């Protein structure tokens, strides 16, 4: 038996990298250099000893990154009325937020892979999200709302390329479940924010509520900085370091990701799904306020039902994706989302419309984490942040287009037409997932 050289030359000779999965049927993953074909563990140079507490802490931080945007959805009808904005102008505020996130995601992913200081970057993300809301609370002009929304988009989208690969590296065999729990943190923020903010709005003005809302993010940013830095220090040195890459090599690897057909179709499909979600989250509160006459408290309760159902669906979808496959779970959930939206449009103005909100949340939010896990299945070591950055860039682009497009549709054809628009976008998302080549379906087993 040949002894491997201490530098790992034998493993390089046979084309295997540490942490890569070898087919148990005796068939090594062909074309390991082709992204999407090699079944690698993100950054898994060595298996770190991880505590599930890591998932809970980072998921709590993720909850706050969703708490602030969820707060803003509830405030939009009040801001629009206070500033005298049209539906298209209300939608454009969120369009600026998501467009800034789309632009920032790719350089943000490269920054994460290059810098590697995950605790610091997560703390910066949380602070960056909260502080612009402080400015919004004292602003009285439309353009300042747009500027602050853009800053929120940049900060919010720095979180995912940092946190998701960090968790995937620490739990390589349970990516679907861990991504789902991380996603559940987002659902908690999305669900609790409307309830809490809706209750506060019964007593305080929206400007006062925005100012009170800044402190939790600052406190959590400090905690995340300390916790993640300490957790990273306990990893073996090999696990902390991704394969060294020059700037040119990193850009070349990024180019290979962009050229991979499976990666692109899945990313664009995810973008259409985000278009559906952002348009729904923008215009569902407006419909409940303007067409059904609901108070902010009742609107908050309806948005809570939407997110609570998604919270329940996330671990189920994550576990099923680890066992039966990512594609089946994603396509089933997206198809049911389209059906529920169409039924809601027919049930508009009735109690059935409100009841269907929770059903919509169950299917709409079930697949977010599964998409992330599916993407990371085909991402080589050291490129997790860049891959997630690309994924969230397309998602942010879709999320940017959704609100203003639905707003224009609503201005011309009525508010209910926005729901038919979202049904069409989720159908397109499902068709793209169906067209994703099977080479991206490999999972760590």
C-alpha positions as CSV (number, residue, x, y, z in Angstrom):
1,X,0.0,0.0,0.0
2,X,1.4,3.4,-1.0
3,X,1.8,5.7,1.9
4,X,0.2,9.2,1.4
5,X,2.8,12.0,1.5
6,X,2.2,14.3,4.4
7,X,1.3,17.1,2.0
8,X,-1.6,15.1,0.7
9,X,-0.1,14.5,-2.8
10,X,-1.7,11.0,-3.1
11,X,-5.2,12.4,-2.5
12,X,-4.5,15.0,-5.2
13,X,-3.3,12.4,-7.6
14,X,-6.6,10.4,-7.4
15,X,-8.7,13.6,-7.7
16,X,-10.1,13.5,-4.2
17,X,-10.3,16.4,-1.8
18,X,-10.8,16.0,2.0
19,X,-14.4,16.0,2.9
20,X,-15.5,14.8,-0.6
21,X,-18.1,12.0,-0.7
22,X,-17.1,8.9,-2.6
23,X,-19.9,6.9,-4.3
24,X,-20.4,3.7,-2.3
25,X,-21.2,1.8,-5.5
26,X,-17.6,2.2,-6.5
27,X,-18.2,5.0,-8.9
28,X,-16.3,8.2,-8.0
29,X,-18.0,11.4,-8.8
30,X,-17.1,12.1,-12.4
31,X,-15.5,15.5,-13.3
32,X,-14.9,16.7,-9.9
33,X,-13.6,20.0,-11.4
34,X,-17.0,20.6,-12.9
35,X,-19.1,22.5,-10.3
36,X,-22.4,20.8,-9.6
37,X,-21.0,17.3,-10.4
38,X,-18.7,16.8,-7.4
39,X,-20.5,15.9,-4.2
40,X,-18.5,17.9,-1.7
41,X,-19.0,19.1,1.8
42,X,-18.8,22.9,2.0
43,X,-15.5,23.8,3.6
44,X,-15.2,20.4,5.3
45,X,-11.5,20.0,5.4
46,X,-12.0,18.4,8.8
47,X,-15.1,17.5,10.8
48,X,-15.4,20.1,13.6
49,X,-17.1,19.0,16.8
50,X,-20.3,21.1,16.8
51,X,-23.0,21.7,19.3
52,X,-26.6,22.1,18.3
53,X,-26.4,25.3,20.4
54,X,-24.6,26.8,17.5
55,X,-27.6,26.4,15.3
56,X,-29.9,27.9,17.9
57,X,-27.8,31.0,18.5
58,X,-27.3,31.7,14.8
59,X,-31.0,31.1,14.1
60,X,-31.9,33.6,16.8
61,X,-29.7,36.2,15.1
62,X,-31.4,35.2,11.8
63,X,-34.7,35.9,13.5
64,X,-33.7,39.5,14.0
65,X,-32.6,39.9,10.4
66,X,-36.2,39.0,9.5
67,X,-37.8,40.9,12.4
68,X,-36.9,44.3,10.9
69,X,-38.2,43.7,7.3
70,X,-41.3,42.1,8.8
71,X,-41.8,45.2,10.9
72,X,-41.6,47.4,7.8
73,X,-44.3,45.4,5.9
74,X,-46.7,46.3,8.7
75,X,-45.6,49.9,8.7
76,X,-45.9,50.4,5.0
77,X,-49.7,51.2,4.9
78,X,-49.1,53.9,7.6
79,X,-46.0,55.3,5.9
80,X,-47.8,55.4,2.6
81,X,-50.7,57.3,4.1
82,X,-48.4,59.6,6.1
83,X,-46.4,60.6,3.0
84,X,-49.2,60.4,0.5
85,X,-47.7,57.6,-1.6
86,X,-49.3,55.6,-4.5
87,X,-49.2,51.8,-4.6
88,X,-46.3,51.9,-7.0
89,X,-44.3,54.3,-4.7
90,X,-45.0,52.0,-1.7
91,X,-43.7,49.1,-3.8
92,X,-40.7,51.0,-4.9
93,X,-39.4,51.4,-1.3
94,X,-39.1,47.6,-1.0
95,X,-37.8,47.4,-4.6
96,X,-34.9,49.7,-3.6
97,X,-34.2,47.5,-0.5
98,X,-34.1,44.3,-2.5
99,X,-32.2,45.8,-5.5
100,X,-29.5,47.0,-3.2
101,X,-29.4,43.5,-1.7
102,X,-29.1,41.9,-5.1
103,X,-26.1,44.1,-6.0
104,X,-24.4,43.6,-2.6
105,X,-24.8,39.8,-2.5
106,X,-22.1,38.8,-4.9
107,X,-19.3,41.0,-3.5
108,X,-20.6,40.2,-0.1
109,X,-20.2,36.5,-0.7
110,X,-16.7,37.0,-2.0
111,X,-15.9,39.1,1.0
112,X,-17.1,36.4,3.4
113,X,-15.0,33.7,1.6
114,X,-11.9,36.0,1.6
115,X,-12.1,37.5,5.1
116,X,-13.5,34.5,6.9
117,X,-14.3,36.3,10.2
118,X,-17.9,35.0,10.5
119,X,-18.7,36.4,13.9
120,X,-17.6,40.0,13.0
121,X,-19.5,39.8,9.7
122,X,-22.7,38.6,11.3
123,X,-22.5,41.4,13.9
124,X,-21.9,44.0,11.2
125,X,-25.0,42.6,9.3
126,X,-27.3,42.9,12.3
127,X,-26.1,46.5,13.1
128,X,-26.4,47.5,9.5
129,X,-30.0,46.4,9.4
130,X,-31.2,48.2,12.5
131,X,-29.6,51.6,12.3
132,X,-31.3,52.7,9.0
133,X,-34.7,52.2,10.7
134,X,-33.5,54.8,13.3
135,X,-33.2,57.3,10.4
136,X,-36.5,56.3,8.9
137,X,-38.2,57.2,12.2
138,X,-37.2,60.9,11.9
139,X,-37.5,61.2,8.1
140,X,-40.4,63.0,6.4
141,X,-39.4,62.7,2.7
142,X,-39.8,59.9,0.2
143,X,-36.3,59.8,-1.1
144,X,-34.8,59.3,2.4
145,X,-37.1,56.2,2.8
146,X,-35.6,54.9,-0.4
147,X,-32.0,55.5,0.8
148,X,-32.6,53.8,4.1
149,X,-34.3,50.9,2.5
150,X,-31.2,50.4,0.3
151,X,-29.0,50.3,3.4
152,X,-31.2,47.7,5.0
153,X,-31.0,45.6,1.9
154,X,-27.2,45.7,1.9
155,X,-26.9,44.7,5.6
156,X,-29.6,42.1,5.5
157,X,-28.0,40.2,2.6
158,X,-24.6,40.1,4.2
159,X,-26.0,37.7,6.9
160,X,-26.8,34.8,4.6
161,X,-23.5,34.2,2.8
162,X,-21.9,34.4,6.3
163,X,-24.2,32.3,8.5
164,X,-25.4,29.6,6.1
165,X,-22.0,28.2,4.9
166,X,-20.7,28.4,8.6
167,X,-23.6,26.2,9.7
168,X,-23.3,23.9,6.7
169,X,-19.6,23.4,7.5
170,X,-20.3,22.4,11.1
171,X,-23.2,20.0,10.2
172,X,-22.3,18.6,6.7
173,X,-24.5,15.5,6.9
174,X,-27.6,17.3,8.1
175,X,-27.6,20.4,5.9
176,X,-31.3,20.1,5.0
177,X,-32.4,20.0,8.6
178,X,-30.0,22.6,9.9
179,X,-30.8,25.0,7.0
180,X,-34.5,24.5,7.9
181,X,-33.9,25.3,11.6
182,X,-32.0,28.4,10.6
183,X,-34.9,29.2,8.3
184,X,-37.3,28.7,11.2
185,X,-35.4,31.5,13.0
186,X,-36.3,33.7,10.1
187,X,-39.9,32.6,10.4
188,X,-39.9,33.4,14.1
189,X,-38.8,36.9,13.4
190,X,-41.3,37.2,10.6
191,X,-44.2,35.9,12.7
192,X,-43.5,37.7,16.0
193,X,-42.7,41.1,14.6
194,X,-46.3,41.7,13.2
195,X,-47.8,40.7,16.5
196,X,-45.5,42.8,18.7
197,X,-45.5,45.8,16.3
198,X,-49.2,45.6,15.7
199,X,-49.8,45.8,19.5
200,X,-47.4,48.7,19.9
201,X,-49.0,50.6,17.0
202,X,-52.3,50.5,19.0
203,X,-50.5,52.8,21.5
204,X,-47.6,54.5,19.8
205,X,-47.1,56.2,16.4
206,X,-45.2,54.3,13.7
207,X,-42.2,56.7,14.1
208,X,-41.9,55.9,17.9
209,X,-42.2,52.2,17.2
210,X,-39.4,52.4,14.6
211,X,-37.1,54.1,17.1
212,X,-37.8,51.6,19.9
213,X,-37.1,48.8,17.5
214,X,-33.3,49.5,17.0
215,X,-32.0,48.3,20.4
216,X,-32.6,44.5,20.1
217,X,-30.4,44.3,16.9
218,X,-27.5,46.1,18.5
219,X,-27.6,43.9,21.6
220,X,-27.7,40.7,19.5
221,X,-24.9,41.9,17.3
222,X,-22.6,42.1,20.3
223,X,-23.6,38.7,21.5
224,X,-23.2,37.0,18.1
225,X,-19.7,38.6,17.7
226,X,-18.6,37.0,21.0
227,X,-20.3,33.7,20.6
228,X,-19.3,32.9,17.0
229,X,-15.7,34.0,17.5
230,X,-15.4,31.7,20.5
231,X,-17.0,28.8,18.7
232,X,-14.7,29.2,15.7
233,X,-11.7,29.2,18.0
234,X,-12.6,25.7,19.2
235,X,-12.5,24.2,15.7
236,X,-9.4,22.3,14.5
237,X,-7.1,24.6,12.6
238,X,-7.7,22.6,9.3
239,X,-11.5,23.1,9.7
240,X,-11.2,26.8,10.1
241,X,-9.2,27.3,6.9
242,X,-10.7,26.9,3.4
243,X,-8.4,26.0,0.6
244,X,-6.1,29.0,-0.1
245,X,-7.2,30.8,-3.3
246,X,-5.8,33.9,-4.9
247,X,-8.1,36.6,-6.0
248,X,-7.9,35.4,-9.6
249,X,-8.6,31.8,-8.6
250,X,-11.6,32.9,-6.6
251,X,-13.0,34.9,-9.5
252,X,-12.4,32.0,-11.8
253,X,-14.3,29.6,-9.5
254,X,-17.1,32.2,-9.3
255,X,-17.2,32.2,-13.1
256,X,-17.6,28.4,-13.2
257,X,-20.5,28.6,-10.8
258,X,-22.2,31.2,-13.1
259,X,-21.6,29.0,-16.2
260,X,-23.1,25.9,-14.6
261,X,-26.6,25.4,-16.1
262,X,-28.0,23.5,-13.1
263,X,-26.8,26.3,-10.7
264,X,-28.3,29.0,-13.0
265,X,-31.7,27.5,-13.5
266,X,-32.1,26.8,-9.8
267,X,-31.0,30.3,-8.9
268,X,-33.3,31.9,-11.3
269,X,-36.2,29.7,-10.2
270,X,-35.5,30.8,-6.7
271,X,-35.6,34.4,-7.9
272,X,-39.1,34.0,-9.2
273,X,-40.1,32.4,-5.9
274,X,-38.8,35.4,-4.1
275,X,-40.7,37.7,-6.5
276,X,-43.8,35.9,-5.4
277,X,-43.0,36.2,-1.7
278,X,-42.0,39.9,-1.7
279,X,-45.1,40.9,-3.7
280,X,-47.4,38.9,-1.4
281,X,-45.8,40.3,1.8
282,X,-46.2,43.8,0.4
283,X,-49.8,43.7,-0.8
284,X,-51.4,41.3,1.6
285,X,-51.3,43.9,4.4
286,X,-52.5,46.5,2.0
287,X,-55.5,44.3,0.9
288,X,-56.4,43.5,4.5
289,X,-56.2,47.2,5.4
290,X,-57.9,48.8,2.4
291,X,-60.3,46.2,1.1
292,X,-61.3,44.4,4.3
293,X,-60.9,47.2,6.8
294,X,-58.7,45.4,9.2
295,X,-56.9,47.3,12.0
296,X,-53.0,47.1,12.4
297,X,-53.5,44.6,15.2
298,X,-55.6,42.2,13.1
299,X,-53.3,42.6,10.1
300,X,-50.4,41.7,12.4
301,X,-52.4,38.6,13.5
302,X,-52.9,37.5,9.9
303,X,-49.2,38.0,9.1
304,X,-48.4,36.0,12.2
305,X,-50.5,33.1,10.9
306,X,-48.7,33.3,7.5
307,X,-45.3,33.0,9.2
308,X,-46.3,30.5,11.9
309,X,-47.5,28.1,9.3
310,X,-44.1,28.5,7.5
311,X,-42.4,27.9,10.8
312,X,-44.2,24.5,11.2
313,X,-43.4,23.5,7.6
314,X,-39.7,24.3,7.6
315,X,-38.3,21.3,9.6
316,X,-40.7,18.9,7.9
317,X,-39.5,20.1,4.5
318,X,-35.9,20.0,5.6
319,X,-36.1,16.4,6.9
320,X,-37.9,15.2,3.8
321,X,-35.3,16.8,1.5
322,X,-32.5,15.0,3.3
323,X,-34.3,11.7,2.9
324,X,-36.4,11.7,-0.3
325,X,-34.7,14.5,-2.3
326,X,-34.7,18.2,-2.7
327,X,-36.5,18.4,-6.1
328,X,-39.6,16.6,-5.0
329,X,-40.1,18.7,-1.9
330,X,-39.5,22.0,-3.8
331,X,-41.8,21.3,-6.7
332,X,-44.7,20.0,-4.5
333,X,-44.6,23.1,-2.3
334,X,-44.4,25.5,-5.2
335,X,-47.3,23.9,-7.0
336,X,-49.5,24.0,-3.9
337,X,-48.5,27.7,-3.4
338,X,-49.9,28.6,-6.8
339,X,-53.1,26.7,-6.2
340,X,-53.7,28.4,-2.8
341,X,-53.0,31.9,-4.3
342,X,-55.6,31.3,-7.0
343,X,-58.1,30.1,-4.5
344,X,-57.5,33.2,-2.3
345,X,-58.1,35.4,-5.3
346,X,-61.6,33.8,-5.8
347,X,-62.3,34.0,-2.0
348,X,-61.3,37.7,-1.8
349,X,-63.3,39.7,0.8
350,X,-64.6,36.6,2.6
351,X,-63.4,34.9,5.8
352,X,-62.0,32.1,3.6
353,X,-59.4,34.6,2.3
354,X,-58.1,35.1,5.8
355,X,-58.2,31.3,6.6
356,X,-56.2,30.6,3.5
357,X,-53.4,32.9,4.6
358,X,-52.0,30.3,7.0
359,X,-52.2,27.5,4.3
360,X,-50.3,29.8,1.9
361,X,-47.6,30.3,4.5
362,X,-47.2,26.6,5.0
363,X,-46.3,25.9,1.4
364,X,-44.6,29.3,0.5
365,X,-42.0,29.2,3.2
366,X,-41.3,25.5,3.3
367,X,-38.8,25.5,0.5
368,X,-36.5,28.4,1.4
369,X,-34.0,26.3,3.3
370,X,-34.3,23.3,1.0
371,X,-33.2,25.5,-1.9
372,X,-30.1,26.6,0.1
373,X,-29.2,23.1,1.0
374,X,-29.6,21.9,-2.6
375,X,-27.3,24.7,-3.8
376,X,-24.6,23.9,-1.2
377,X,-24.7,20.2,-2.1
378,X,-22.8,21.1,-5.3
379,X,-20.6,23.9,-4.0
380,X,-16.8,23.1,-3.6
381,X,-14.9,23.9,-0.4
382,X,-14.1,27.6,0.2
383,X,-16.9,28.8,-2.2
384,X,-19.9,28.5,0.1
385,X,-20.2,32.2,0.8
386,X,-19.9,33.0,-2.9
387,X,-22.5,30.4,-3.9
388,X,-25.0,31.6,-1.3
389,X,-24.2,35.2,-2.4
390,X,-25.1,34.4,-6.0
391,X,-28.3,32.6,-4.9
392,X,-29.4,35.4,-2.7
393,X,-28.5,37.9,-5.4
394,X,-30.9,36.4,-7.8
395,X,-33.5,36.1,-5.0
396,X,-33.0,39.7,-4.1
397,X,-33.4,40.7,-7.8
398,X,-36.7,38.8,-7.9
399,X,-37.7,40.3,-4.6
400,X,-36.9,43.8,-6.0
401,X,-39.0,43.3,-9.1
402,X,-42.0,41.8,-7.3
403,X,-43.4,44.7,-5.3
404,X,-43.1,47.4,-7.9
405,X,-44.4,45.1,-10.6
406,X,-47.4,44.0,-8.5
407,X,-47.9,47.7,-7.5
408,X,-48.2,48.7,-11.2
409,X,-50.6,45.8,-11.8
410,X,-52.7,46.9,-8.8
411,X,-52.7,50.6,-9.9
412,X,-54.1,49.6,-13.3
413,X,-56.3,46.6,-12.7
414,X,-57.1,46.7,-9.0
415,X,-55.5,45.3,-5.8
416,X,-56.8,41.8,-6.3
417,X,-54.9,41.6,-9.7
418,X,-51.7,41.6,-7.7
419,X,-52.5,38.2,-6.4
420,X,-53.0,36.7,-9.9
421,X,-49.6,38.2,-10.7
422,X,-48.0,36.3,-7.8
423,X,-49.7,33.1,-8.9
424,X,-48.1,33.4,-12.3
425,X,-44.6,34.1,-10.9
426,X,-44.6,31.0,-8.6
427,X,-45.7,28.8,-11.6
428,X,-42.6,30.1,-13.5
429,X,-40.4,29.3,-10.5
430,X,-41.7,25.7,-10.5
431,X,-41.1,25.3,-14.2
432,X,-37.4,26.4,-13.7
433,X,-36.9,24.0,-10.8
434,X,-38.4,21.2,-13.1
435,X,-35.8,22.2,-15.8
436,X,-32.9,22.0,-13.3
437,X,-30.5,19.2,-14.5
438,X,-30.4,16.2,-12.3
439,X,-26.6,16.7,-11.8
440,X,-27.5,19.1,-8.9
441,X,-29.6,16.5,-7.1
442,X,-26.7,14.7,-5.4
443,X,-26.8,14.7,-1.6
444,X,-24.5,13.8,1.2
445,X,-25.6,10.4,2.4
